[in-house]
Amino acid sequence: IEDNQQMRENTSEILELANYNVHTAPNGKAGVDLAIKEVPDLIICDIMMPVLDGYGVLHLLSKNEETDSVPFIFLTAKAERSDFRKGMEMGADDYLPKPFNPRELLARINAIMRRQISTPPSAPGLGAGTMAFGDFVFNPSTRSLSKNGVNITITSGEYALLKVFIDHPRQPLSRDRLMQLARGRELDVFDRSIDVQVSRLRRLIEADPAHPRYLQTMWGFGYVF
């Protein structure tokens, strides 16, 4: 979803050469309509657009039951930290400033797609790997998190990070290690996306996010579940 025609065509060509099936939209409103119609495996979206900006696109799609769990990558020429943090707090899976290296974009996409197919949906039930903690049940076979039997909406990025924590209970994990395990790439020097995702998870599972019981901070290092 990109209002700049040249950028839209160039990005589409990059993805098609990598054997992806690509649909494009020239603005946010058209992008929302197209995403709801096609329900894609992943959405790449510019932020600064007429009609409806990228934040509006993400907000509307996260409220639609057909698209609420579709992975979302922001592409934007604005590289300020506030824009990055806002996008991640809204539930974006990743963020790449323009101009970008095509290989870097494909690496980000491939990491997300591997995450999506590594635990395909199956019949509900408490299968291998299911974890209960407090009032919560996390089921990787259905990619679900529930509290007292009520399903909780969780984004692809939140799911991937929570699964890493649940797979490594009581093990202190550095931010670098979390990035590698959850996203399949190295942590950039100024990348605080792991901290943002942890904050989002705490709002989902902690009674008091300011005093977490489950996701605890290891100061100067990382986090431990």
N, C-alpha and C positions, 0 to 999 in steps of 0.2 A: 504494500500500500504506500504509494509515493507520488507526490504531485509533480515532481520534476520528471518530464518525459524521458530525457536522456539517462538519468539515473535509474529510472524504472526499467527501461529497456536493457541497460547494461547489466543490472542485477539479475534480471530475468534470464539473460543470455548465459551468465555465469552459472546459474542454477540448472538451466537446461543442459549445458555441456557436462554437468555433473550427474545427468540422468534423473533430475527431479522434474516432476510435472508441475508447471507453474501457471497460476492465475494471477492477473494483475488488476489493480484498481487505481484510478488517478486522484482520489481524494478519500477522506475518512468515511464519509457517508456511503459512498459506493463500496468501500472496503468492508464495512459492517454488513451491508446487504449481501455481498458476494460470499463472505465468510459464513454467514448463516445458511446460505443456499448450498454451498459446497462442503462445509465442515472440513477444512483442510487439516493436514497432520501438523502444520506449523505455520505461524504467521510472522512475517517480517514487515515492520511498519515504521515509517518516518514519524517524527513528532510534530514538527512545525508544518501544518498543512491548512489550507482554507477549508471552509465548510465545517469540518470537524477535525480537531487535532488528534495526535496519536494517543494522548491520555484519554480523550473521549471515546476513541475506538476501543481501547482496552477495557474501559469501564462498562461500555454497553455489551461487549462480548462476554465479559465475566458474569453478567447478569442473565445471560441466555443459557439455558440448560444444555443446549447442543454444543456450545462453544466455550463453556466456562473452564474447561480443562485443556484447551488447545494451547500448546506452548507458544510463547510470544517473545520475539526479539525486537528491540527498538534499534533503529538506525537513525542517527541524527547528526547534524552539523554542529549542534550546540554541545560542547563538551564540559559545561560547568558541572560541578559535583552535585548541585541541588537538583538538576534535571535527572542525573543518573539515579540519585537516591529516591526521588519521587517515583520514577518508573518502576524501580525494584519494589518499593513499598506497596505499589498498586498491584503487584503480582507478576510483573514481567520476569521472564526466565533469564534473559541476558540483555546486554546493552553494548552496542558497537558504534563509536563515533565515526563520522565521515570526514575525510575520505578513508576507506578501509582497504586492507589487503584482501583480495578475493579468497586466498587460501585461509586467512583467519576467519572470514565469514563461514566458509565451508566447514572448517574445524569446529566452530561453535554449533553449527547446525547438526553436524554428524554426532557430536557429543550428546545433544538433546535427543536426537532420533534413536541413538543406542539406548538411552535411558528409557524411552517410550516402549521399545519392543523387548526389553530385557525381562519385563514382568507382564506378559500379556494378560488381559482380563480373562477370568474363568468363572466357574460356578461359585456362588457365595459359600462361605464356610470357613471354619478355623483350620486353615491348612498349615503346611510347614512354613516357618518364619513368622507366623502371627505372634504379635507381642501385646500383652495386656499390661498397662501401667496406670495405677489409680483408677479413674472412671473411664479410661480410654482403651480402645482396641485398635491396633494398626494391623491391617491385612494386606500384605504385598500382592497376594494373588488376585485381589480385586481392586488394588490401588486405592484403598479406602482407609479413612480414619473416622471412628465413631466415638461418641461419648454417651454412656448409658443407653446404648442401642440406637442413638440418633446420629445419622451420617453428617459429617462435617465437610464442607467444601474445602478442598485443598488444591493448590496449583501444582503444576508439574515440578516447578523448582522447589517448592516446599516439600513435596513428596520425596524427591530425590535426596534432599538434605536430611529429612527425618529418617529415611531408610538407612542412610549412612550411620546416623547416631544409633539407631536400633540394632544395626549389625555390629556395632562396636561399643556395647554398654560398658560403662565405668572406665573407658579408655580415653585419656586426654588426647584430643586431636587438634593439631595446629590448624590455622587458617589455610595454609598451603595444602596440607593433607586433605582437609575438607573440600577445597576447591578441586583437587585432583580426583577424589573419590566421587563427588557429586556431579561435577561438570566435565571431568576428563581433560582439564587443562590447568596450566600454571596460574598462580595468582599474580596479577599485575601489581606493581609497586603501590599504586594509589587506589587499588580496587578494594572497596569495602562492602561488596555485594554479599559476602558471607555474613557479615555483621547485620546487614539489613534483613537477610533471610532468617537469621536466628531470632531477630526481634519479631518478625512476623509469626514464626512458629511459637514463640513465647506467648503472643497474644491469643493463639489458638488453644494452647494446652496448659498454660499456667493460670492459677487462680489469681496470683499477683505477679505480673510480668516483671515488676521492679525487684521482686525477691523470689527468683525462680527456684522451684523445687527439682525440676527435671533437667533443664538445660542450663547448666551452671558455667560461669565464666572462669577460665584459668587465666588470671591476669598476666599479660605480657606473652601469652602463648596461644590460647585458643579457647576451646570449649570441651565439656564432658557431659555425657548423658548418664 
